Amino acid sequence: MLAINLKKPVFPFMLVGISFVYFIILLWFLPGFLNWGINLYTGLLLSPFICNFKSGQFSLRYLIPAVIAIVFAICIPVKTFFLIALLFATLLFIENSLGKLSEAFLFLLFLLSPVFKYLISIVDFPIRLWLTTKVTALLNAIGMQATAVGNIIELEKHSFAVDPACAGLNMLVISLIICLFLLVYYQKQTDKQLRFILVGGLFFLTIGLNICSNFFRILLLVFFKSMPGTISHDAIGLICLSIYVILPLIFISKAIIKRFSTVKQLSNQSSSVSYNIRFQLLHITLLALLIFIARNIIKADQLTPINNQIQLSGFKKKQLETGISKFENNEALIYIKPAAFYVPGHDPKLCWTGSGYNFNNIKKEKVANTEIYTAILSKGTDRIYAAWWFDNGTVKSIDQLFWRWTGATGSKLFYLVNVNANNRKDLHHQVMQLLANQHYLTGKR
C-alpha cells in the first residue's frame, strides 16, 4: 500500500519566540542604520529576483563570522559592530532553523549597508581628484584650455565641481546591484553556479567600469557645458552608465558564467520539511549576548580618551564633550579630534556641512614637505579657508588607508587636525606652525 506523508511543517514555540525577538531588534535598530535613498530602494525592488531560499537545507556557515562579530562588538560596543554581529547572527539563525539563503543575499546586504559606503568613502575623494586631473589633461590635449583646481575643472567662464553627485560615484552601488542581478539571472538560465572568487572579481570589474563611466561622464559634461539641474546633465549620466557599465556587464557576466561556472548540485530535500531550532542553546546564547551589547552601546567618540595635554601657545582652549579640543584666537580656529583607526567619518566636511557650509576648491597641497588637504568653505558671503590632515605626533598623512593601518599597528593615537582662517595668509602661517611643532599633542613646549 502506498504511504503518503502528509506531515506539515512544524513551528515550535521557541522558534517563533526567538524569531520575534530578532524581528523586534532588527526593527528597532536597522532603519536608522540604513542609507535611505535610490540605492536602497533599487536593492529592495530587485531583492526578490536576486535572493533565493532553499527551504529545508540547513547550514552553520555563518557561525564563525557571527561569533567573531559578537566578540568585536563586545570589545568595541558601537552601533556599527553591533549591527554587523546582529546580521550575521540573524543569518545563522535563519539558515540553521528554516533554510539556506543564496550567497547573493549576503552580497546584497553588504552593498546596501553603511559599511560598504564607508569603505568607498575612504577612496572616493582621491578618485575624484584623479578623475579631475585626467579629464583636464585630455581636454587640453584636444585644444580646450581647461584648468584643474582641486576637484574643480575651469573651462572658459564655467566651473565644474567633481563632487560625489557629479562624479556619479553614488551610482556605484546601483551598478553593483545590477551586476548581482545579471549574475543571478544567468545562473538561473544555465542552472550553473559561479565560484565566490569569480563573483568578487566581477565586482571589481564593475567598479573599474564605473570609474571609466565617470571619466567619460565628466568629460562630456564639461565639453558640452552641461550644468547640474539640466535635462542634458542627467541624460549624459544615464547614457554613460548604460554604455560603459550595463552593456559590458550583460555580455561579460554571461560569458564568464558559461566559461567558468560549475553545475549546481541537486538537493536531496524531502517533500516534507520540519522547521525547528537546531543547537538551541547556541542561538539562545548568541541572542542573549546581542541583547547585552544593545543595552551597552556607546558612541564611537566615547571610545577614545580625552587628551587634556594638547596645548597651543597663543590660543584659548575649550574641551568639548565629544573629545574635540577647540583652539581659537584672532587669526584662526583649530579643531583637534581623536581619530581611532576603526571609527568612520573622520572628515571636517561632515561637521562644517552640518553647519550649513559648502566645500569648494578641495585639493591636495604640499606644505613643509607634508601633503595636506585645503578647501574654501562658503555660506552666503562668509568665506573660511580650511586645511586638514591626520597626525599622531610622529606621522602626518592624509592617506586614509595609510594612517588607519599605521594607527592599527602602532601604539600612538592619530588626531584629525583642522585649521581654519579668514584668509590664505593666516591659514598658511598656522599650518606651518603646527607642522613644525612636534610636541603639541603631548603638551610639551
VOGU-186431 format. One record per residue (C-alpha): residue number from 1; x, z, y; residue in three letters. Coordinates in steps of 0.02 Angstrom, whole numbers, plus 50000, padded with zeros to 5 digits. Layout:
# residues N
  vomar     c1     c3     c2  votor
    NUM      X      Z      Y    ALA
...
***
This chain:
# residues 445
  vomar     c1     c3     c2  votor
      1  50000  50000  50000    MET
      2  50070  49951  50171    LEU
      3  50112  50102  50277    ALA
      4  50083  50083  50462    ILE
      5  50172  50201  50582    ASN
      6  50053  50241  50723    LEU
      7  50160  50380  50793    LYS
      8  50153  50383  50983    LYS
      9  50295  50434  51100    PRO
     10  50303  50621  51122    VAL
     11  50341  50701  51291    PHE
     12  50386  50884  51258    PRO
     13  50355  51013  51391    PHE
     14  50541  51039  51425    MET
     15  50567  50853  51455    LEU
     16  50427  50849  51582    VAL
     17  50488  51009  51665    GLY
     18  50668  50953  51688    ILE
     19  50611  50780  51743    SER
     20  50502  50861  51876    PHE
     21  50646  50969  51941    VAL
     22  50761  50817  51952    TYR
     23  50623  50721  52043    PHE
     24  50598  50859  52171    ILE
     25  50786  50875  52205    ILE
     26  50806  50686  52224    LEU
     27  50652  50677  52337    LEU
     28  50721  50817  52445    TRP
     29  50900  50755  52468    PHE
     30  50905  50568  52434    LEU
     31  50800  50494  52578    PRO
     32  50912  50571  52711    GLY
     33  51067  50511  52620    PHE
     34  51020  50328  52605    LEU
     35  51052  50197  52740    ASN
     36  50876  50134  52775    TRP
     37  50885  49953  52830    GLY
     38  50886  49774  52770    ILE
     39  51019  49809  52636    ASN
     40  50918  49948  52556    LEU
     41  50754  49852  52567    TYR
     42  50835  49699  52487    THR
     43  50905  49807  52347    GLY
     44  50736  49890  52315    LEU
     45  50649  49721  52316    LEU
     46  50767  49645  52188    LEU
     47  50790  49803  52083    SER
     48  50651  49759  51958    PRO
     49  50740  49594  51921    PHE
     50  50914  49671  51915    ILE
     51  50885  49828  51812    CYS
     52  50838  49835  51627    ASN
     53  50785  49985  51525    PHE
     54  50815  49995  51336    LYS
     55  50689  50122  51277    SER
     56  50746  50225  51129    GLY
     57  50931  50180  51145    GLN
     58  51020  50340  51195    PHE
     59  51192  50365  51270    SER
     60  51312  50501  51332    LEU
     61  51422  50382  51432    ARG
     62  51384  50472  51596    TYR
     63  51433  50644  51529    LEU
     64  51615  50642  51585    ILE
     65  51576  50567  51759    PRO
     66  51438  50696  51782    ALA
     67  51550  50842  51734    VAL
     68  51693  50781  51845    ILE
     69  51575  50752  51992    ALA
     70  51498  50926  51972    ILE
     71  51671  51007  51969    VAL
     72  51716  50914  52129    PHE
     73  51551  50966  52208    ALA
     74  51583  51149  52164    ILE
     75  51759  51143  52237    CYS
     76  51705  51040  52389    ILE
     77  51519  51082  52416    PRO
     78  51475  50944  52540    VAL
     79  51321  50835  52529    LYS
     80  51414  50677  52477    THR
     81  51494  50754  52323    PHE
     82  51334  50845  52279    PHE
     83  51231  50685  52281    LEU
     84  51361  50591  52177    ILE
     85  51351  50733  52049    ALA
     86  51161  50731  52057    LEU
     87  51152  50543  52025    LEU
     88  51271  50550  51876    PHE
     89  51179  50699  51802    ALA
     90  51012  50610  51825    THR
     91  51078  50453  51741    LEU
     92  51145  50558  51597    LEU
     93  50976  50645  51578    PHE
     94  50880  50480  51577    ILE
     95  50997  50394  51452    GLU
     96  51003  50546  51339    ASN
     97  50815  50575  51339    SER
     98  50720  50414  51374    LEU
     99  50832  50263  51350    GLY
    100  50982  50166  51410    LYS
    101  50988  50087  51583    LEU
    102  51081  49924  51611    SER
    103  51253  49931  51692    GLU
    104  51182  49827  51834    ALA
    105  51080  49979  51888    PHE
    106  51238  50082  51917    LEU
    107  51315  49938  52017    PHE
    108  51157  49927  52123    LEU
    109  51158  50115  52157    LEU
    110  51340  50104  52211    PHE
    111  51308  49959  52329    LEU
    112  51161  50047  52412    LEU
    113  51249  50214  52429    SER
    114  51336  50276  52587    PRO
    115  51493  50293  52479    VAL
    116  51510  50104  52475    PHE
    117  51475  50093  52661    LYS
    118  51610  50223  52691    TYR
    119  51737  50127  52584    LEU
    120  51700  49967  52679    ILE
    121  51713  50056  52846    SER
    122  51895  50101  52806    ILE
    123  51946  49917  52807    VAL
    124  51809  49849  52920    ASP
    125  51899  49861  53086    PHE
    126  52068  49789  53028    PRO
    127  51974  49642  52952    ILE
    128  51881  49612  53116    ARG
    129  52044  49612  53213    LEU
    130  52120  49492  53086    TRP
    131  51968  49376  53099    LEU
    132  51979  49381  53289    THR
    133  52163  49331  53285    THR
    134  52143  49191  53158    LYS
    135  51989  49115  53240    VAL
    136  52077  49117  53410    THR
    137  52231  49034  53335    ALA
    138  52125  48894  53260    LEU
    139  52030  48867  53423    LEU
    140  52195  48849  53516    ASN
    141  52259  48731  53381    ALA
    142  52114  48611  53413    ILE
    143  52143  48615  53600    GLY
    144  52022  48752  53658    MET
    145  52104  48882  53770    GLN
    146  52047  49044  53688    ALA
    147  52121  49218  53704    THR
    148  52107  49365  53585    ALA
    149  52094  49535  53670    VAL
    150  52074  49661  53530    GLY
    151  51909  49621  53445    ASN
    152  51854  49506  53588    ILE
    153  51878  49317  53598    ILE
    154  51879  49250  53775    GLU
    155  51840  49065  53798    LEU
    156  51817  48994  53973    GLU
    157  51696  49116  54056    LYS
    158  51622  49180  53894    HIS
    159  51672  49335  53794    SER
    160  51627  49357  53611    PHE
    161  51645  49531  53535    ALA
    162  51681  49528  53349    VAL
    163  51585  49687  53309    ASP
    164  51509  49729  53138    PRO
    165  51348  49636  53179    ALA
    166  51435  49482  53249    CYS
    167  51561  49478  53107    ALA
    168  51419  49480  52983    GLY
    169  51508  49615  52882    LEU
    170  51345  49709  52867    ASN
    171  51286  49561  52761    MET
    172  51418  49604  52631    LEU
    173  51300  49719  52535    VAL
    174  51166  49584  52529    ILE
    175  51297  49460  52466    SER
    176  51347  49580  52326    LEU
    177  51165  49614  52281    ILE
    178  51136  49426  52269    ILE
    179  51291  49414  52159    CYS
    180  51221  49552  52047    LEU
    181  51052  49465  52038    PHE
    182  51132  49299  51986    LEU
    183  51236  49387  51853    LEU
    184  51083  49470  51776    VAL
    185  50983  49309  51787    TYR
    186  51113  49202  51698    TYR
    187  51145  49337  51569    GLN
    188  50961  49338  51526    LYS
    189  50959  49148  51520    GLN
    190  51108  49139  51399    THR
    191  51074  49303  51309    ASP
    192  51256  49350  51339    LYS
    193  51344  49497  51419    GLN
    194  51490  49489  51542    LEU
    195  51626  49620  51523    ARG
    196  51640  49757  51654    PHE
    197  51810  49700  51718    ILE
    198  51746  49523  51747    LEU
    199  51595  49590  51843    VAL
    200  51716  49685  51954    GLY
    201  51820  49527  51976    GLY
    202  51667  49429  52028    LEU
    203  51627  49566  52155    PHE
    204  51800  49549  52232    PHE
    205  51774  49361  52239    LEU
    206  51610  49389  52330    THR
    207  51699  49499  52458    ILE
    208  51826  49359  52485    GLY
    209  51688  49230  52505    LEU
    210  51602  49345  52631    ASN
    211  51761  49357  52735    ILE
    212  51777  49167  52727    CYS
    213  51595  49151  52782    SER
    214  51627  49269  52928    ASN
    215  51778  49167  52983    PHE
    216  51677  49007  52998    PHE
    217  51529  49101  53071    ARG
    218  51633  49171  53214    ILE
    219  51720  49003  53238    LEU
    220  51554  48911  53256    LEU
    221  51477  49044  53367    LEU
    222  51623  49033  53488    VAL
    223  51638  48843  53475    PHE
    224  51454  48815  53517    PHE
    225  51450  48966  53636    LYS
    226  51302  49037  53540    SER
    227  51265  49208  53612    MET
    228  51184  49356  53521    PRO
    229  50994  49357  53526    GLY
    230  50976  49168  53518    THR
    231  50900  49066  53376    ILE
    232  51061  48968  53354    SER
    233  51159  49130  53334    HIS
    234  51052  49187  53187    ASP
    235  51040  49011  53114    ALA
    236  51229  48992  53109    ILE
    237  51243  49157  53017    GLY
    238  51115  49108  52885    LEU
    239  51192  48935  52862    ILE
    240  51367  49006  52838    CYS
    241  51303  49138  52716    LEU
    242  51216  49002  52614    SER
    243  51360  48877  52612    ILE
    244  51508  48993  52591    TYR
    245  51433  49135  52487    VAL
    246  51269  49097  52398    ILE
    247  51303  48918  52341    LEU
    248  51478  48954  52272    PRO
    249  51411  49109  52183    LEU
    250  51273  49009  52098    ILE
    251  51398  48890  52017    PHE
    252  51541  49013  51990    ILE
    253  51437  49153  51911    SER
    254  51353  49030  51793    LYS
    255  51520  48954  51741    ALA
    256  51602  49125  51714    ILE
    257  51459  49186  51604    ILE
    258  51462  49028  51498    LYS
    259  51650  49035  51477    ARG
    260  51693  49220  51462    PHE
    261  51537  49317  51413    SER
    262  51503  49384  51239    THR
    263  51344  49378  51135    VAL
    264  51235  49532  51156    LYS
    265  51219  49644  51005    GLN
    266  51043  49655  50934    LEU
    267  50973  49831  50939    SER
    268  50905  49918  50784    ASN
    269  50772  50002  50889    GLN
    270  50620  50062  50792    SER
    271  50446  50014  50844    SER
    272  50409  50200  50857    SER
    273  50503  50289  50996    VAL
    274  50508  50477  51012    SER
    275  50560  50540  51183    TYR
    276  50647  50708  51181    ASN
    277  50790  50801  51262    ILE
    278  50950  50791  51162    ARG
    279  51077  50929  51192    PHE
    280  50951  51034  51287    GLN
    281  51074  51170  51333    LEU
    282  51190  51040  51413    LEU
    283  51055  50973  51529    HIS
    284  50991  51145  51575    ILE
    285  51170  51199  51618    THR
    286  51203  51044  51724    LEU
    287  51037  51064  51815    LEU
    288  51072  51248  51849    ALA
    289  51244  51202  51921    LEU
    290  51165  51069  52032    LEU
    291  51038  51195  52098    ILE
    292  51180  51317  52132    PHE
    293  51278  51182  52228    ILE
    294  51122  51129  52325    ALA
    295  51097  51307  52386    ARG
    296  51278  51319  52445    ASN
    297  51306  51151  52530    ILE
    298  51406  51162  52690    ILE
    299  51454  51038  52824    LYS
    300  51616  50944  52797    ALA
    301  51687  51014  52960    ASP
    302  51674  51191  52889    GLN
    303  51798  51150  52750    LEU
    304  51945  51137  52869    THR
    305  52004  51298  52952    PRO
    306  52003  51306  53142    ILE
    307  52178  51289  53211    ASN
    308  52190  51402  53363    ASN
    309  52376  51368  53380    GLN
    310  52354  51196  53459    ILE
    311  52411  51207  53640    GLN
    312  52437  51079  53779    LEU
    313  52525  51131  53936    SER
    314  52425  51100  54095    GLY
    315  52258  51085  54006    PHE
    316  52109  51201  53996    LYS
    317  52065  51228  53814    LYS
    318  51893  51251  53736    LYS
    319  51872  51279  53550    GLN
    320  51711  51200  53484    LEU
    321  51614  51264  53333    GLU
    322  51647  51102  53239    THR
    323  51833  51141  53236    GLY
    324  51871  51018  53376    ILE
    325  51993  51075  53510    SER
    326  51944  51009  53682    LYS
    327  52077  50997  53818    PHE
    328  52035  50949  53997    GLU
    329  52120  50930  54165    ASN
    330  52101  50817  54318    ASN
    331  52188  50670  54233    GLU
    332  52125  50668  54053    ALA
    333  52006  50733  53921    LEU
    334  52082  50757  53749    ILE
    335  51995  50796  53585    TYR
    336  52094  50851  53432    ILE
    337  51990  50859  53273    LYS
    338  52043  50912  53097    PRO
    339  52041  50759  52982    ALA
    340  52038  50806  52799    ALA
    341  52079  50655  52690    PHE
    342  51915  50666  52592    TYR
    343  51797  50677  52743    VAL
    344  51718  50514  52805    PRO
    345  51679  50463  52982    GLY
    346  51842  50507  53071    HIS
    347  51822  50390  53217    ASP
    348  51790  50429  53402    PRO
    349  51665  50286  53408    LYS
    350  51541  50397  53316    LEU
    351  51543  50535  53446    CYS
    352  51554  50426  53601    TRP
    353  51421  50303  53539    THR
    354  51307  50452  53509    GLY
    355  51334  50499  53692    SER
    356  51272  50327  53747    GLY
    357  51439  50239  53772    TYR
    358  51482  50065  53712    ASN
    359  51654  50024  53643    PHE
    360  51736  49868  53715    ASN
    361  51907  49787  53704    ASN
    362  51955  49884  53548    ILE
    363  52132  49837  53499    LYS
    364  52295  49897  53425    LYS
    365  52437  49939  53544    GLU
    366  52614  49997  53514    LYS
    367  52668  50143  53623    VAL
    368  52836  50227  53597    ALA
    369  52855  50134  53432    ASN
    370  52689  50206  53371    THR
    371  52538  50098  53336    GLU
    372  52377  50167  53410    ILE
    373  52200  50107  53447    TYR
    374  52140  50085  53625    THR
    375  51970  50040  53697    ALA
    376  51864  50042  53853    ILE
    377  51706  50147  53846    LEU
    378  51564  50095  53959    SER
    379  51396  50170  54007    LYS
    380  51316  50091  54158    GLY
    381  51450  50090  54293    THR
    382  51552  50226  54206    ASP
    383  51717  50172  54126    ARG
    384  51829  50277  54015    ILE
    385  51996  50217  53946    TYR
    386  52024  50288  53772    ALA
    387  52160  50294  53640    ALA
    388  52165  50374  53468    TRP
    389  52272  50396  53313    TRP
    390  52298  50518  53169    PHE
    391  52438  50647  53174    ASP
    392  52498  50786  53058    ASN
    393  52644  50838  53168    GLY
    394  52765  50726  53075    THR
    395  52672  50566  53032    VAL
    396  52571  50467  53159    LYS
    397  52463  50323  53097    SER
    398  52302  50226  53121    ILE
    399  52304  50155  52943    ASP
    400  52156  50238  52857    GLN
    401  52221  50214  52680    LEU
    402  52397  50271  52726    PHE
    403  52354  50432  52818    TRP
    404  52222  50481  52690    ARG
    405  52343  50455  52546    TRP
    406  52479  50550  52641    THR
    407  52354  50690  52675    GLY
    408  52300  50696  52492    ALA
    409  52479  50704  52426    THR
    410  52555  50814  52561    GLY
    411  52532  50991  52624    SER
    412  52504  50954  52809    LYS
    413  52329  50926  52878    LEU
    414  52301  50772  52985    PHE
    415  52211  50778  53152    TYR
    416  52118  50642  53246    LEU
    417  52192  50638  53422    VAL
    418  52078  50557  53551    ASN
    419  52143  50538  53730    VAL
    420  52026  50485  53871    ASN
    421  52063  50448  54054    ALA
    422  51986  50365  54206    ASN
    423  52120  50232  54219    ASN
    424  52253  50147  54111    ARG
    425  52399  50230  54202    LYS
    426  52340  50407  54165    ASP
    427  52296  50358  53987    LEU
    428  52468  50286  53954    HIS
    429  52552  50440  54031    HIS
    430  52454  50563  53923    GLN
    431  52479  50460  53764    VAL
    432  52668  50455  53796    MET
    433  52670  50642  53823    GLN
    434  52581  50679  53659    LEU
    435  52681  50555  53556    LEU
    436  52842  50633  53620    ALA
    437  52781  50810  53584    ASN
    438  52816  50852  53401    GLN
    439  52754  51032  53409    HIS
    440  52586  51035  53500    TYR
    441  52490  51052  53335    LEU
    442  52586  51210  53291    THR
    443  52576  51288  53465    GLY
    444  52764  51283  53492    LYS
    445  52833  51236  53663    ARG
***
